[in-house]
């Protein structure tokens, strides 16, 4: 009879896991899955809002920090191999971890095989160790969530920095506009004063012209008198 246990225990299927099925996020499924060595028992978890590239990066870091070994990607088989991993809560000797990350758009289906030196771990033969695998996958998903949030934070901080930079540019432009307005207002005041002076000068010049016309007329009369 299959067991269905959420969060702290293992969600186990007796049959194989259907490729691409929409598993609930955070639930670990167990079943036969095909990999390079053939059909072997595996553990799968659905990772929402992730992509294989990110999963690979975080899994590589997780394995290095937790199990003291590296991870390399087999491009032909599309598998992540972590050899001689020291998983103390599963076994006292080094084991191989084989994983795949299948992209399903808004989520990644992450599958993990535990190679116990020839036999692949299953809850049927090692129930307690299988629960440790569930813990590993949940712990890995938490690290992945943390990385996603950190990257989101970095992205939002970059956006904030860009907005703050744009605001500074707008403030500088506003200060420049106000300086130009102040300069223009002073120029206008000066021009208005020049207009008043010009109008006064025009009046004075017109009066001078009128006086000069009288002088010219008087000189003409004198000339006419001499010519008579």
Buried (B, 14 or more C-beta within 10 A) or exposed (E): EEEEEEEEBBBBBEEEBEEEEEBEEBBBBBBBBEBBEEEBBBBBBBBBEBBBEBBBEBBBBBBBEBBEBEBEBEEEEEBBBBBEBBBEEBBEEBBBBBBBBBEBEEBBBBBBBBBBEEEBBBBEEBEEBBBBBBEBBBEBBEBBBEBBEEEEEEEEEEEEEEEEEEEEEEEEEEEEEEEEEEEEEEEEEEEEEEEEEEEEEEEEEEEEEEEEEEEEEEEEEEEEEEEE
